[in-house]
């Protein structure tokens, strides 16, 4: 068997490079839109347990309850709820989500 000459080796490498350029890259697996993270929410300032739900559901509920716009931005807002990943009380972790009402 003859060893490949440089020009044949270069041509083979060029073909491999060309063919790999047209192959489709693997796509990242799509996240499941049906799964949402839920938190244990405690109303502030009394730190009383409220509900276990997603952030968006708690925002809607708090807006209906308070009549004010509620979001996660602390600027110009009043803290109305903290969301925790566990239901330990007294809390042994920092709040993962803080919700603020804007008057």
C-alpha positions as CSV (number, residue, x, y, z in Angstrom):
1,X,0.0,0.0,0.0
2,X,1.3,3.4,-1.0
3,X,1.4,6.2,1.5
4,X,-0.9,9.1,0.7
5,X,0.9,12.0,-0.9
6,X,0.6,15.4,0.6
7,X,-1.8,16.6,-2.1
8,X,-4.2,13.6,-1.6
9,X,-4.0,14.0,2.2
10,X,-4.8,17.7,1.9
11,X,-7.7,17.0,-0.5
12,X,-9.1,14.4,1.9
13,X,-8.8,16.8,4.8
14,X,-10.5,19.6,2.8
15,X,-13.4,17.2,1.9
16,X,-13.8,16.3,5.5
17,X,-13.8,19.9,6.6
18,X,-16.3,20.8,3.8
19,X,-18.7,18.0,4.7
20,X,-18.5,18.8,8.4
21,X,-19.4,22.4,7.7
22,X,-22.7,21.3,6.2
23,X,-23.7,18.9,8.9
24,X,-26.3,20.3,11.3
25,X,-25.1,20.9,14.8
26,X,-27.0,19.2,17.6
27,X,-29.6,21.4,19.1
28,X,-29.9,21.8,22.8
29,X,-32.9,20.0,24.2
30,X,-35.9,22.2,24.4
31,X,-36.9,23.1,28.0
32,X,-40.3,21.8,29.0
33,X,-42.6,24.8,29.0
34,X,-45.0,23.0,31.3
35,X,-42.5,22.9,34.2
36,X,-42.2,26.0,36.3
37,X,-40.4,26.6,39.6
38,X,-42.6,27.1,42.6
39,X,-41.7,28.7,45.8
40,X,-43.1,28.9,49.4
41,X,-44.2,32.5,49.7
42,X,-44.3,34.4,53.0
43,X,-46.1,37.7,53.3
44,X,-44.1,40.6,54.7
45,X,-43.6,42.3,57.1
46,X,-45.3,39.7,59.4
47,X,-43.4,36.7,57.7
48,X,-46.6,34.6,57.6
49,X,-46.9,31.7,55.2
50,X,-49.1,32.4,52.2
51,X,-48.9,29.8,49.5
52,X,-46.8,27.4,47.4
53,X,-46.9,28.6,43.7
54,X,-44.9,30.0,40.8
55,X,-43.7,33.6,40.8
56,X,-46.1,34.7,38.0
57,X,-49.1,33.2,39.9
58,X,-48.1,34.9,43.1
59,X,-47.6,38.3,41.3
60,X,-51.1,38.1,39.9
61,X,-52.6,37.1,43.2
62,X,-50.7,39.9,45.1
63,X,-51.8,42.5,42.5
64,X,-55.4,41.5,43.0
65,X,-55.0,41.5,46.8
66,X,-53.2,44.8,47.1
67,X,-54.5,46.7,44.1
68,X,-50.9,47.7,43.2
69,X,-48.4,46.7,40.5
70,X,-46.1,43.9,41.9
71,X,-42.8,42.8,40.5
72,X,-39.3,41.8,41.5
73,X,-37.7,45.2,41.2
74,X,-37.0,46.8,44.6
75,X,-36.6,50.4,43.2
76,X,-39.5,52.5,44.5
77,X,-41.3,49.4,45.9
78,X,-42.4,48.0,49.2
79,X,-41.5,44.4,50.0
80,X,-44.7,42.4,50.2
81,X,-43.6,38.7,49.9
82,X,-40.5,36.5,50.0
83,X,-40.3,33.2,48.1
84,X,-38.2,30.3,49.5
85,X,-37.2,27.0,48.0
86,X,-38.1,25.1,51.2
87,X,-40.8,25.5,53.8
88,X,-38.5,25.6,56.9
89,X,-39.4,28.1,59.5
90,X,-37.5,29.9,60.9
91,X,-35.9,30.2,57.5
92,X,-32.5,28.6,57.1
93,X,-31.8,30.0,53.6
94,X,-32.1,33.4,52.0
95,X,-35.2,34.2,50.0
96,X,-34.9,33.2,46.4
97,X,-37.5,35.6,45.2
98,X,-38.6,39.0,46.6
99,X,-41.8,40.6,45.4
100,X,-42.4,44.4,45.7
101,X,-45.6,46.4,45.4
102,X,-45.3,49.8,43.7
103,X,-47.7,52.5,44.9
